[in-house]
Amino acid sequence: MNRNKVKFYYALYEGREPILNEQGRKTGQYKVIHGNPIEGHANISAAKGETQTRQFGENESYDKVVVMDFITPPIDEYSVLWVDTLPILNADGSLKVNDAGEVITPHDYVVKKVAKSLNSVSIAISKVTVSG
């Protein structure tokens, strides 16, 4: 039902880039790159429920479920979401950063699992704490 939809934002995985040390050499570690946050609307559960557990498997741990009709954005297990907080964006749609270069409003959920059915898509998400 459309009246149960709430606003959230998501960012899709775009790739990764190597982290360089002070001398400009690769460290062997990578930084994950996501696109700009995109506004979406969906039914988002208040909390995890027992009836939803079997939908994603007994061992999958998640906090909420996002339910959308079958025409959905390409959200997958590499996407990140802003559900309980709204991202602060620049005019170009990118995330706003502070003077230290840290994101002011980092994402607060990650996708754990996507389950597609004939008429809808359910996405299990988990709360995370991300430092800028």
NORSUL-V961710 format. One record per backbone hydrogen bond with DSSP energy under -1.0 kcal/mol. CO is the residue of the C=O (numbers start at 0). NH is the residue of the N-H. E is the energy in kcal/mol with one decimal. If there is no record, write none. Layout:
BEGIN
co=<CO	CO>
nh=<NH	NH>
e=<E	E>
END
This chain:
BEGIN
co=<0	1	5	7	8	9	10	11	14	16	18	20	24	28	30	32	32	37	39	41	42	52	63	64	65	66	67	69	72	75	78	79	80	80	81	87	89	93	95	97	101	107	108	109	112	114	118	119	120	121	122	123	123	124	124	125	131>
nh=<3	4	41	39	81	37	79	34	32	30	26	23	20	18	16	13	14	9	7	5	66	55	124	44	122	42	120	71	74	78	110	10	107	108	8	95	92	89	103	100	97	127	80	125	123	121	69	116	67	114	65	111	112	62	63	109	102>
e=<-1.2	-1.4	-1.8	-3.1	-2.7	-2.8	-2.0	-2.6	-3.4	-3.1	-2.5	-1.9	-2.7	-2.7	-2.3	-3.0	-1.3	-2.0	-2.4	-2.9	-3.3	-1.0	-2.6	-2.6	-2.7	-2.1	-2.8	-1.4	-2.3	-1.9	-1.4	-2.5	-1.7	-1.9	-2.2	-2.7	-1.8	-3.1	-2.4	-1.9	-2.6	-2.0	-2.7	-2.4	-2.6	-3.0	-1.1	-2.9	-2.5	-3.3	-2.7	-3.3	-1.4	-2.9	-2.0	-2.2	-1.7>
END
